[in-house]
Structure formats: C-alpha cells, structure tokens
C-alpha cells in the first residue's frame, strides 16, 4: 500500500480517504498478484502490465473503472447494487456500501479476459 500513501494523503475528506484505503487494501489482500500503481494520478492495479481496475475520488462518489468490457459484462449487477455507470466506469456514492463480491467478480473477469492481452488497454 506504500505506493498509494501520497495519493491517499492528498484526499482532504477523512471519510473518503478511509473508504478508498479500505477498498485498495481489500484489493491488495484479495489479489496479491496484482501490481498496485499510480498512473494518470489515479490508483490502479495491473496484471502483467495490463490494466485491470482503477479508482478515482469525486465529491459525491468513488469511481471504479474496469474498462468498457467490465461495465458491459456486469451492467445489470452494477445497477442492482444501486450504482450508476457510464460506458467506462461505475460510481459508488459515499453514502452507499461497497459491494465487495461484485468488485471481486469484476476484477476476476478482467484478469481472465485479459490473460493473453499484451497491451495496457483492450484494443
């Protein structure tokens, strides 16, 4: 988690910082083979140098970016969890719980789907 420490320190709202730290810690513990990194000023995780999932903090929500394929695959479950989404990310409002089971399924989907991917982003 050291790679995220400066990013986390930059989040002024203590509750938002704690929530993101909880999510990043969970991903780190559940998926120890993923590499944590900061890119484009956002915390993210990669696998064999390909993007798996990224996060960003906004005033009203935590944005989770699993790429378009992850959103397409899990669109109905994302909505069922009470989150809204765009083509590239979904938003977890700060007053909503994190559905860690859904987050795990999305991460695992990307790890499997991108196992043979040789680029950072899907083509």
N, CA, C and O atoms as a GROMACS GRO file, in nm:
protein
  492
    1UNK      N    1   0.082  -0.120   0.000
    1UNK     CA    2   0.000   0.000   0.000
    1UNK      C    3   0.086   0.126   0.000
    1UNK      O    4   0.033   0.236  -0.017
    2UNK      N    5   0.215   0.112   0.018
    2UNK     CA    6   0.302   0.230   0.019
    2UNK      C    7   0.290   0.311  -0.110
    2UNK      O    8   0.301   0.433  -0.107
    3UNK      N    9   0.266   0.244  -0.221
    3UNK     CA   10   0.256   0.314  -0.349
    3UNK      C   11   0.139   0.412  -0.350
    3UNK      O   12   0.141   0.509  -0.426
    4UNK      N   13   0.039   0.387  -0.267
    4UNK     CA   14  -0.078   0.473  -0.263
    4UNK      C   15  -0.074   0.579  -0.153
    4UNK      O   16  -0.163   0.664  -0.147
    5UNK      N   17   0.026   0.577  -0.068
    5UNK     CA   18   0.026   0.663   0.050
    5UNK      C   19   0.019   0.812   0.017
    5UNK      O   20  -0.059   0.885   0.079
    6UNK      N   21   0.096   0.860  -0.078
    6UNK     CA   22   0.091   1.002  -0.113
    6UNK      C   23  -0.044   1.040  -0.173
    6UNK      O   24  -0.097   1.147  -0.145
    7UNK      N   25  -0.099   0.952  -0.255
    7UNK     CA   26  -0.230   0.978  -0.313
    7UNK      C   27  -0.335   0.990  -0.203
    7UNK      O   28  -0.415   1.083  -0.202
    8UNK      N   29  -0.333   0.896  -0.110
    8UNK     CA   30  -0.431   0.896  -0.002
    8UNK      C   31  -0.417   1.021   0.086
    8UNK      O   32  -0.517   1.078   0.128
    9UNK      N   33  -0.294   1.062   0.112
    9UNK     CA   34  -0.271   1.183   0.193
    9UNK      C   35  -0.332   1.306   0.127
    9UNK      O   36  -0.368   1.402   0.196
   10UNK      N   37  -0.344   1.305  -0.004
   10UNK     CA   38  -0.397   1.419  -0.077
   10UNK      C   39  -0.549   1.429  -0.076
   10UNK      O   40  -0.604   1.526  -0.128
   11UNK      N   41  -0.617   1.331  -0.019
   11UNK     CA   42  -0.764   1.333  -0.012
   11UNK      C   43  -0.803   1.404   0.118
   11UNK      O   44  -0.781   1.352   0.227
   12UNK      N   45  -0.859   1.522   0.105
   12UNK     CA   46  -0.889   1.606   0.222
   12UNK      C   47  -0.997   1.547   0.312
   12UNK      O   48  -0.986   1.555   0.434
   13UNK      N   49  -1.100   1.488   0.254
   13UNK     CA   50  -1.210   1.434   0.333
   13UNK      C   51  -1.166   1.302   0.396
   13UNK      O   52  -1.137   1.205   0.325
   14UNK      N   53  -1.160   1.298   0.529
   14UNK     CA   54  -1.110   1.181   0.600
   14UNK      C   55  -1.196   1.056   0.575
   14UNK      O   56  -1.143   0.945   0.566
   15UNK      N   57  -1.328   1.073   0.564
   15UNK     CA   58  -1.415   0.958   0.538
   15UNK      C   59  -1.393   0.902   0.398
   15UNK      O   60  -1.392   0.781   0.379
   16UNK      N   61  -1.375   0.989   0.301
   16UNK     CA   62  -1.348   0.944   0.164
   16UNK      C   63  -1.213   0.874   0.157
   16UNK      O   64  -1.199   0.770   0.092
   17UNK      N   65  -1.114   0.931   0.225
   17UNK     CA   66  -0.981   0.871   0.229
   17UNK      C   67  -0.987   0.731   0.292
   17UNK      O   68  -0.927   0.637   0.240
   18UNK      N   69  -1.060   0.718   0.402
   18UNK     CA   70  -1.070   0.589   0.470
   18UNK      C   71  -1.142   0.486   0.382
   18UNK      O   72  -1.102   0.369   0.379
   19UNK      N   73  -1.245   0.529   0.312
   19UNK     CA   74  -1.319   0.437   0.224
   19UNK      C   75  -1.228   0.387   0.112
   19UNK      O   76  -1.223   0.267   0.085
   20UNK      N   77  -1.157   0.478   0.047
   20UNK     CA   78  -1.068   0.436  -0.061
   20UNK      C   79  -0.957   0.347  -0.008
   20UNK      O   80  -0.921   0.248  -0.071
   21UNK      N   81  -0.904   0.381   0.107
   21UNK     CA   82  -0.799   0.298   0.167
   21UNK      C   83  -0.852   0.157   0.195
   21UNK      O   84  -0.781   0.058   0.175
   22UNK      N   85  -0.976   0.147   0.242
   22UNK     CA   86  -1.038   0.018   0.266
   22UNK      C   87  -1.048  -0.062   0.136
   22UNK      O   88  -1.015  -0.180   0.134
   23UNK      N   89  -1.092   0.002   0.030
   23UNK     CA   90  -1.106  -0.066  -0.099
   23UNK      C   91  -0.970  -0.110  -0.154
   23UNK      O   92  -0.954  -0.223  -0.198
   24UNK      N   93  -0.873  -0.020  -0.150
   24UNK     CA   94  -0.739  -0.053  -0.202
   24UNK      C   95  -0.676  -0.165  -0.121
   24UNK      O   96  -0.611  -0.254  -0.177
   25UNK      N   97  -0.693  -0.162   0.010
   25UNK     CA   98  -0.639  -0.269   0.097
   25UNK      C   99  -0.706  -0.402   0.066
   25UNK      O  100  -0.641  -0.506   0.060
   26UNK      N  101  -0.837  -0.398   0.045
   26UNK     CA  102  -0.910  -0.520   0.013
   26UNK      C  103  -0.858  -0.581  -0.117
   26UNK      O  104  -0.832  -0.701  -0.124
   27UNK      N  105  -0.844  -0.498  -0.220
   27UNK     CA  106  -0.794  -0.550  -0.349
   27UNK      C  107  -0.654  -0.608  -0.331
   27UNK      O  108  -0.625  -0.716  -0.382
   28UNK      N  109  -0.570  -0.537  -0.258
   28UNK     CA  110  -0.432  -0.584  -0.235
   28UNK      C  111  -0.430  -0.720  -0.166
   28UNK      O  112  -0.351  -0.807  -0.203
   29UNK      N  113  -0.515  -0.737  -0.066
   29UNK     CA  114  -0.518  -0.863   0.009
   29UNK      C  115  -0.583  -0.976  -0.070
   29UNK      O  116  -0.535  -1.090  -0.067
   30UNK      N  117  -0.690  -0.946  -0.142
   30UNK     CA  118  -0.761  -1.049  -0.217
   30UNK      C  119  -0.688  -1.092  -0.344
   30UNK      O  120  -0.700  -1.207  -0.387
   31UNK      N  121  -0.612  -1.001  -0.402
   31UNK     CA  122  -0.546  -1.027  -0.530
   31UNK      C  123  -0.399  -0.987  -0.521
   31UNK      O  124  -0.356  -0.889  -0.582
   32UNK      N  125  -0.321  -1.063  -0.443
   32UNK     CA  126  -0.181  -1.025  -0.419
   32UNK      C  127  -0.092  -1.030  -0.544
   32UNK      O  128   0.017  -0.974  -0.542
   33UNK      N  129  -0.138  -1.094  -0.651
   33UNK     CA  130  -0.057  -1.097  -0.773
   33UNK      C  131  -0.072  -0.969  -0.855
   33UNK      O  132   0.009  -0.943  -0.944
   34UNK      N  133  -0.175  -0.889  -0.826
   34UNK     CA  134  -0.192  -0.764  -0.898
   34UNK      C  135  -0.092  -0.662  -0.849
   34UNK      O  136  -0.060  -0.656  -0.730
   35UNK      N  137  -0.043  -0.581  -0.941
   35UNK     CA  138   0.056  -0.479  -0.907
   35UNK      C  139  -0.015  -0.345  -0.883
   35UNK      O  140  -0.079  -0.292  -0.974
   36UNK      N  141  -0.003  -0.291  -0.763
   36UNK     CA  142  -0.060  -0.158  -0.737
   36UNK      C  143   0.029  -0.050  -0.798
   36UNK      O  144   0.152  -0.061  -0.794
   37UNK      N  145  -0.034   0.053  -0.854
   37UNK     CA  146   0.045   0.163  -0.910
   37UNK      C  147  -0.042   0.287  -0.922
   37UNK      O  148  -0.165   0.282  -0.918
   38UNK      N  149   0.026   0.398  -0.937
   38UNK     CA  150  -0.040   0.525  -0.966
   38UNK      C  151  -0.007   0.560  -1.111
   38UNK      O  152   0.110   0.564  -1.149
   39UNK      N  153  -0.109   0.584  -1.190
   39UNK     CA  154  -0.090   0.629  -1.328
   39UNK      C  155  -0.203   0.726  -1.360
   39UNK      O  156  -0.316   0.707  -1.316
   40UNK      N  157  -0.172   0.828  -1.434
   40UNK     CA  158  -0.269   0.934  -1.464
   40UNK      C  159  -0.329   0.990  -1.334
   40UNK      O  160  -0.446   1.028  -1.328
   41UNK      N  161  -0.244   0.994  -1.231
   41UNK     CA  162  -0.280   1.044  -1.098
   41UNK      C  163  -0.398   0.968  -1.036
   41UNK      O  164  -0.477   1.026  -0.962
   42UNK      N  165  -0.409   0.839  -1.067
   42UNK     CA  166  -0.516   0.755  -1.014
   42UNK      C  167  -0.457   0.623  -0.963
   42UNK      O  168  -0.366   0.568  -1.024
   43UNK      N  169  -0.509   0.573  -0.851
   43UNK     CA  170  -0.466   0.440  -0.806
   43UNK      C  171  -0.528   0.333  -0.894
   43UNK      O  172  -0.646   0.339  -0.929
   44UNK      N  173  -0.447   0.235  -0.928
   44UNK     CA  174  -0.496   0.126  -1.013
   44UNK      C  175  -0.416   0.000  -0.986
   44UNK      O  176  -0.316   0.001  -0.915
   45UNK      N  177  -0.463  -0.108  -1.044
   45UNK     CA  178  -0.397  -0.237  -1.034
   45UNK      C  179  -0.380  -0.294  -1.174
   45UNK      O  180  -0.468  -0.283  -1.259
   46UNK      N  181  -0.263  -0.355  -1.196
   46UNK     CA  182  -0.233  -0.415  -1.325
   46UNK      C  183  -0.193  -0.561  -1.305
   46UNK      O  184  -0.159  -0.604  -1.195
   47UNK      N  185  -0.197  -0.635  -1.413
   47UNK     CA  186  -0.155  -0.774  -1.416
   47UNK      C  187  -0.075  -0.792  -1.545
   47UNK      O  188  -0.125  -0.762  -1.653
   48UNK      N  189   0.047  -0.838  -1.535
   48UNK     CA  190   0.140  -0.850  -1.647
   48UNK      C  191   0.136  -0.724  -1.736
   48UNK      O  192   0.126  -0.731  -1.858
   49UNK      N  193   0.144  -0.608  -1.669
   49UNK     CA  194   0.147  -0.476  -1.735
   49UNK      C  195   0.022  -0.443  -1.815
   49UNK      O  196   0.027  -0.360  -1.906
   50UNK      N  197  -0.090  -0.506  -1.784
   50UNK     CA  198  -0.216  -0.469  -1.845
   50UNK      C  199  -0.312  -0.422  -1.736
   50UNK      O  200  -0.315  -0.476  -1.626
   51UNK      N  201  -0.389  -0.320  -1.769
   51UNK     CA  202  -0.483  -0.259  -1.674
   51UNK      C  203  -0.591  -0.358  -1.633
   51UNK      O  204  -0.650  -0.426  -1.717
   52UNK      N  205  -0.617  -0.365  -1.502
   52UNK     CA  206  -0.726  -0.449  -1.451
   52UNK      C  207  -0.837  -0.363  -1.393
   52UNK      O  208  -0.953  -0.381  -1.429
   53UNK      N  209  -0.803  -0.270  -1.304
   53UNK     CA  210  -0.906  -0.184  -1.244
   53UNK      C  211  -0.842  -0.059  -1.188
   53UNK      O  212  -0.728  -0.061  -1.140
   54UNK      N  213  -0.916   0.051  -1.194
   54UNK     CA  214  -0.868   0.177  -1.140
   54UNK      C  215  -0.977   0.246  -1.060
   54UNK      O  216  -1.095   0.214  -1.072
   55UNK      N  217  -0.935   0.341  -0.978
   55UNK     CA  218  -1.026   0.412  -0.890
   55UNK      C  219  -0.997   0.562  -0.894
   55UNK      O  220  -0.884   0.603  -0.919
   56UNK      N  221  -1.100   0.642  -0.870
   56UNK     CA  222  -1.080   0.785  -0.856
   56UNK      C  223  -1.184   0.841  -0.760
   56UNK      O  224  -1.294   0.786  -0.744
   57UNK      N  225  -1.147   0.949  -0.696
   57UNK     CA  226  -1.230   1.011  -0.594
   57UNK      C  227  -1.295   1.137  -0.651
   57UNK      O  228  -1.228   1.220  -0.712
   58UNK      N  229  -1.426   1.149  -0.629
   58UNK     CA  230  -1.500   1.268  -0.668
   58UNK      C  231  -1.579   1.316  -0.545
   58UNK      O  232  -1.585   1.247  -0.443
   59UNK      N  233  -1.636   1.432  -0.556
   59UNK     CA  234  -1.706   1.492  -0.444
   59UNK      C  235  -1.816   1.401  -0.387
   59UNK      O  236  -1.830   1.388  -0.265
   60UNK      N  237  -1.893   1.338  -0.474
   60UNK     CA  238  -2.008   1.261  -0.430
   60UNK      C  239  -1.992   1.110  -0.440
   60UNK      O  240  -2.081   1.035  -0.398
   61UNK      N  241  -1.880   1.064  -0.495
   61UNK     CA  242  -1.868   0.920  -0.516
   61UNK      C  243  -1.723   0.875  -0.535
   61UNK      O  244  -1.631   0.954  -0.556
   62UNK      N  245  -1.707   0.744  -0.524
   62UNK     CA  246  -1.584   0.675  -0.562
   62UNK      C  247  -1.611   0.616  -0.699
   62UNK      O  248  -1.705   0.538  -0.716
   63UNK      N  249  -1.530   0.649  -0.797
   63UNK     CA  250  -1.546   0.593  -0.931
   63UNK      C  251  -1.458   0.469  -0.944
   63UNK      O  252  -1.342   0.468  -0.902
   64UNK      N  253  -1.515   0.366  -1.004
   64UNK     CA  254  -1.445   0.240  -1.026
   64UNK      C  255  -1.444   0.216  -1.176
   64UNK      O  256  -1.548   0.212  -1.241
   65UNK      N  257  -1.324   0.200  -1.232
   65UNK     CA  258  -1.309   0.188  -1.377
   65UNK      C  259  -1.253   0.050  -1.413
   65UNK      O  260  -1.133   0.026  -1.396
   66UNK      N  261  -1.338  -0.039  -1.463
   66UNK     CA  262  -1.291  -0.170  -1.508
   66UNK      C  263  -1.280  -0.183  -1.660
   66UNK      O  264  -1.272  -0.294  -1.712
   67UNK      N  265  -1.278  -0.072  -1.730
   67UNK     CA  266  -1.284  -0.068  -1.877
   67UNK      C  267  -1.426  -0.103  -1.924
   67UNK      O  268  -1.508  -0.155  -1.848
   68UNK      N  269  -1.451  -0.073  -2.048
   68UNK     CA  270  -1.584  -0.092  -2.106
   68UNK      C  271  -1.632  -0.237  -2.099
   68UNK      O  272  -1.749  -0.262  -2.074
   69UNK      N  273  -1.541  -0.331  -2.120
   69UNK     CA  274  -1.580  -0.473  -2.118
   69UNK      C  275  -1.631  -0.513  -1.980
   69UNK      O  276  -1.726  -0.591  -1.969
   70UNK      N  277  -1.569  -0.462  -1.876
   70UNK     CA  278  -1.615  -0.492  -1.740
   70UNK      C  279  -1.751  -0.434  -1.711
   70UNK      O  280  -1.834  -0.497  -1.646
   71UNK      N  281  -1.775  -0.312  -1.759
   71UNK     CA  282  -1.906  -0.250  -1.742
   71UNK      C  283  -2.011  -0.328  -1.820
   71UNK      O  284  -2.118  -0.358  -1.768
   72UNK      N  285  -1.980  -0.361  -1.944
   72UNK     CA  286  -2.076  -0.435  -2.027
   72UNK      C  287  -2.112  -0.570  -1.965
   72UNK      O  288  -2.229  -0.608  -1.963
   73UNK      N  289  -2.014  -0.639  -1.916
   73UNK     CA  290  -2.035  -0.772  -1.858
   73UNK      C  291  -2.120  -0.767  -1.732
   73UNK      O  292  -2.199  -0.859  -1.706
   74UNK      N  293  -2.105  -0.662  -1.652
   74UNK     CA  294  -2.169  -0.656  -1.521
   74UNK      C  295  -2.270  -0.543  -1.507
   74UNK      O  296  -2.307  -0.508  -1.395
   75UNK      N  297  -2.315  -0.487  -1.615
   75UNK     CA  298  -2.405  -0.372  -1.612
   75UNK      C  299  -2.528  -0.394  -1.524
   75UNK      O  300  -2.560  -0.310  -1.440
   76UNK      N  301  -2.596  -0.506  -1.541
   76UNK     CA  302  -2.717  -0.533  -1.463
   76UNK      C  303  -2.685  -0.546  -1.314
   76UNK      O  304  -2.759  -0.496  -1.230
   77UNK      N  305  -2.575  -0.613  -1.281
   77UNK     CA  306  -2.537  -0.629  -1.141
   77UNK      C  307  -2.495  -0.496  -1.079
   77UNK      O  308  -2.522  -0.471  -0.961
   78UNK      N  309  -2.431  -0.411  -1.157
   78UNK     CA  310  -2.393  -0.278  -1.109
   78UNK      C  311  -2.518  -0.199  -1.073
   78UNK      O  312  -2.523  -0.136  -0.967
   79UNK      N  313  -2.617  -0.202  -1.159
   79UNK     CA  314  -2.743  -0.132  -1.132
   79UNK      C  315  -2.814  -0.194  -1.013
   79UNK      O  316  -2.867  -0.123  -0.928
   80UNK      N  317  -2.817  -0.327  -1.007
   80UNK     CA  318  -2.881  -0.396  -0.894
   80UNK      C  319  -2.816  -0.362  -0.761
   80UNK      O  320  -2.882  -0.362  -0.657
   81UNK      N  321  -2.686  -0.332  -0.764
   81UNK     CA  322  -2.615  -0.295  -0.642
   81UNK      C  323  -2.645  -0.151  -0.599
   81UNK      O  324  -2.605  -0.107  -0.491
   82UNK      N  325  -2.717  -0.078  -0.685
   82UNK     CA  326  -2.752   0.060  -0.653
   82UNK      C  327  -2.655   0.163  -0.703
   82UNK      O  328  -2.657   0.278  -0.658
   83UNK      N  329  -2.570   0.124  -0.798
   83UNK     CA  330  -2.472   0.216  -0.854
   83UNK      C  331  -2.516   0.258  -0.993
   83UNK      O  332  -2.588   0.185  -1.061
   84UNK      N  333  -2.474   0.376  -1.035
   84UNK     CA  334  -2.496   0.415  -1.174
   84UNK      C  335  -2.364   0.399  -1.248
   84UNK      O  336  -2.258   0.389  -1.187
   85UNK      N  337  -2.373   0.398  -1.380
   85UNK     CA  338  -2.250   0.377  -1.457
   85UNK      C  339  -2.256   0.448  -1.591
   85UNK      O  340  -2.362   0.486  -1.641
   86UNK      N  341  -2.136   0.465  -1.647
   86UNK     CA  342  -2.118   0.511  -1.784
   86UNK      C  343  -2.064   0.391  -1.862
   86UNK      O  344  -2.067   0.279  -1.813
   87UNK      N  345  -2.014   0.415  -1.980
   87UNK     CA  346  -1.958   0.305  -2.059
   87UNK      C  347  -1.825   0.256  -2.003
   87UNK      O  348  -1.784   0.144  -2.031
   88UNK      N  349  -1.757   0.339  -1.923
   88UNK     CA  350  -1.622   0.306  -1.877
   88UNK      C  351  -1.607   0.290  -1.725
   88UNK      O  352  -1.509   0.232  -1.680
   89UNK      N  353  -1.703   0.340  -1.647
   89UNK     CA  354  -1.688   0.334  -1.502
   89UNK      C  355  -1.822   0.328  -1.433
   89UNK      O  356  -1.926   0.359  -1.492
   90UNK      N  357  -1.818   0.288  -1.305
   90UNK     CA  358  -1.938   0.298  -1.223
   90UNK      C  359  -1.905   0.377  -1.098
   90UNK      O  360  -1.789   0.386  -1.057
   91UNK      N  361  -2.011   0.433  -1.038
   91UNK     CA  362  -1.994   0.524  -0.924
   91UNK      C  363  -2.058   0.465  -0.799
   91UNK      O  364  -2.174   0.424  -0.799
   92UNK      N  365  -1.979   0.462  -0.692
   92UNK     CA  366  -2.030   0.422  -0.562
   92UNK      C  367  -2.041   0.548  -0.478
   92UNK      O  368  -1.940   0.606  -0.437
   93UNK      N  369  -2.163   0.591  -0.454
   93UNK     CA  370  -2.182   0.712  -0.372
   93UNK      C  371  -2.122   0.688  -0.233
   93UNK      O  372  -2.122   0.576  -0.182
   94UNK      N  373  -2.071   0.792  -0.176
   94UNK     CA  374  -2.006   0.780  -0.045
   94UNK      C  375  -2.100   0.728   0.062
   94UNK      O  376  -2.054   0.668   0.160
   95UNK      N  377  -2.230   0.748   0.047
   95UNK     CA  378  -2.325   0.701   0.148
   95UNK      C  379  -2.376   0.560   0.120
   95UNK      O  380  -2.466   0.512   0.189
   96UNK      N  381  -2.321   0.492   0.019
   96UNK     CA  382  -2.360   0.356  -0.016
   96UNK      C  383  -2.248   0.259   0.022
   96UNK      O  384  -2.131   0.296   0.019
   97UNK      N  385  -2.284   0.136   0.058
   97UNK     CA  386  -2.179   0.037   0.089
   97UNK      C  387  -2.110  -0.011  -0.039
   97UNK      O  388  -2.166  -0.003  -0.148
   98UNK      N  389  -1.989  -0.059  -0.023
   98UNK     CA  390  -1.916  -0.120  -0.134
   98UNK      C  391  -1.958  -0.266  -0.143
   98UNK      O  392  -1.951  -0.339  -0.044
   99UNK      N  393  -2.000  -0.308  -0.259
   99UNK     CA  394  -2.033  -0.449  -0.283
   99UNK      C  395  -1.902  -0.519  -0.323
   99UNK      O  396  -1.867  -0.525  -0.440
  100UNK      N  397  -1.833  -0.571  -0.222
  100UNK     CA  398  -1.702  -0.632  -0.246
  100UNK      C  399  -1.713  -0.760  -0.329
  100UNK      O  400  -1.621  -0.792  -0.403
  101UNK      N  401  -1.823  -0.832  -0.318
  101UNK     CA  402  -1.839  -0.952  -0.400
  101UNK      C  403  -1.846  -0.915  -0.548
  101UNK      O  404  -1.783  -0.979  -0.632
  102UNK      N  405  -1.923  -0.812  -0.579
  102UNK     CA  406  -1.931  -0.764  -0.717
  102UNK      C  407  -1.796  -0.713  -0.764
  102UNK      O  408  -1.753  -0.745  -0.875
  103UNK      N  409  -1.729  -0.636  -0.681
  103UNK     CA  410  -1.597  -0.584  -0.718
  103UNK      C  411  -1.502  -0.700  -0.748
  103UNK      O  412  -1.425  -0.693  -0.844
  104UNK      N  413  -1.507  -0.804  -0.667
  104UNK     CA  414  -1.422  -0.920  -0.691
  104UNK      C  415  -1.453  -0.990  -0.822
  104UNK      O  416  -1.362  -1.030  -0.895
  105UNK      N  417  -1.581  -1.006  -0.852
  105UNK     CA  418  -1.618  -1.071  -0.980
  105UNK      C  419  -1.570  -0.989  -1.099
  105UNK      O  420  -1.526  -1.046  -1.200
  106UNK      N  421  -1.578  -0.858  -1.088
  106UNK     CA  422  -1.532  -0.772  -1.198
  106UNK      C  423  -1.380  -0.784  -1.214
  106UNK      O  424  -1.331  -0.796  -1.326
  107UNK      N  425  -1.307  -0.781  -1.105
  107UNK     CA  426  -1.161  -0.796  -1.111
  107UNK      C  427  -1.124  -0.930  -1.172
  107UNK      O  428  -1.039  -0.938  -1.260
  108UNK      N  429  -1.187  -1.036  -1.124
  108UNK     CA  430  -1.156  -1.170  -1.176
  108UNK      C  431  -1.191  -1.183  -1.323
  108UNK      O  432  -1.118  -1.247  -1.399
  109UNK      N  433  -1.301  -1.124  -1.366
  109UNK     CA  434  -1.337  -1.123  -1.508
  109UNK      C  435  -1.225  -1.058  -1.589
  109UNK      O  436  -1.180  -1.114  -1.689
  110UNK      N  437  -1.178  -0.941  -1.545
  110UNK     CA  438  -1.073  -0.873  -1.619
  110UNK      C  439  -0.943  -0.953  -1.620
  110UNK      O  440  -0.874  -0.957  -1.721
  111UNK      N  441  -0.910  -1.016  -1.509
  111UNK     CA  442  -0.787  -1.096  -1.504
  111UNK      C  443  -0.794  -1.211  -1.605
  111UNK      O  444  -0.696  -1.238  -1.674
  112UNK      N  445  -0.907  -1.278  -1.612
  112UNK     CA  446  -0.923  -1.390  -1.705
  112UNK      C  447  -0.934  -1.340  -1.848
  112UNK      O  448  -0.867  -1.392  -1.938
  113UNK      N  449  -1.017  -1.239  -1.870
  113UNK     CA  450  -1.040  -1.188  -2.005
  113UNK      C  451  -0.914  -1.128  -2.067
  113UNK      O  452  -0.897  -1.130  -2.189
  114UNK      N  453  -0.827  -1.074  -1.982
  114UNK     CA  454  -0.706  -1.009  -2.032
  114UNK      C  455  -0.580  -1.093  -2.011
  114UNK      O  456  -0.468  -1.042  -2.023
  115UNK      N  457  -0.597  -1.220  -1.980
  115UNK     CA  458  -0.482  -1.307  -1.953
  115UNK      C  459  -0.382  -1.309  -2.068
  115UNK      O  460  -0.261  -1.317  -2.045
  116UNK      N  461  -0.430  -1.302  -2.189
  116UNK     CA  462  -0.342  -1.305  -2.306
  116UNK      C  463  -0.322  -1.167  -2.368
  116UNK      O  464  -0.266  -1.155  -2.476
  117UNK      N  465  -0.369  -1.064  -2.301
  117UNK     CA  466  -0.358  -0.928  -2.353
  117UNK      C  467  -0.214  -0.879  -2.340
  117UNK      O  468  -0.152  -0.894  -2.235
  118UNK      N  469  -0.162  -0.821  -2.445
  118UNK     CA  470  -0.024  -0.772  -2.443
  118UNK      C  471  -0.017  -0.619  -2.442
  118UNK      O  472   0.090  -0.560  -2.453
  119UNK      N  473  -0.133  -0.555  -2.429
  119UNK     CA  474  -0.137  -0.408  -2.425
  119UNK      C  475  -0.197  -0.364  -2.293
  119UNK      O  476  -0.262  -0.443  -2.224
  120UNK      N  477  -0.175  -0.239  -2.258
  120UNK     CA  478  -0.226  -0.187  -2.132
  120UNK      C  479  -0.380  -0.185  -2.133
  120UNK      O  480  -0.444  -0.235  -2.041
  121UNK      N  481  -0.436  -0.127  -2.238
  121UNK     CA  482  -0.582  -0.121  -2.255
  121UNK      C  483  -0.625  -0.225  -2.357
  121UNK      O  484  -0.545  -0.266  -2.441
  122UNK      N  485  -0.750  -0.268  -2.349
  122UNK     CA  486  -0.803  -0.355  -2.454
  122UNK      C  487  -0.804  -0.279  -2.586
  122UNK      O  488  -0.822  -0.158  -2.590
  123UNK      N  489  -0.784  -0.352  -2.692
  123UNK     CA  490  -0.789  -0.290  -2.827
  123UNK      C  491  -0.929  -0.301  -2.883
  123UNK      O  492  -0.955  -0.256  -2.994
   0.00000   0.00000   0.00000
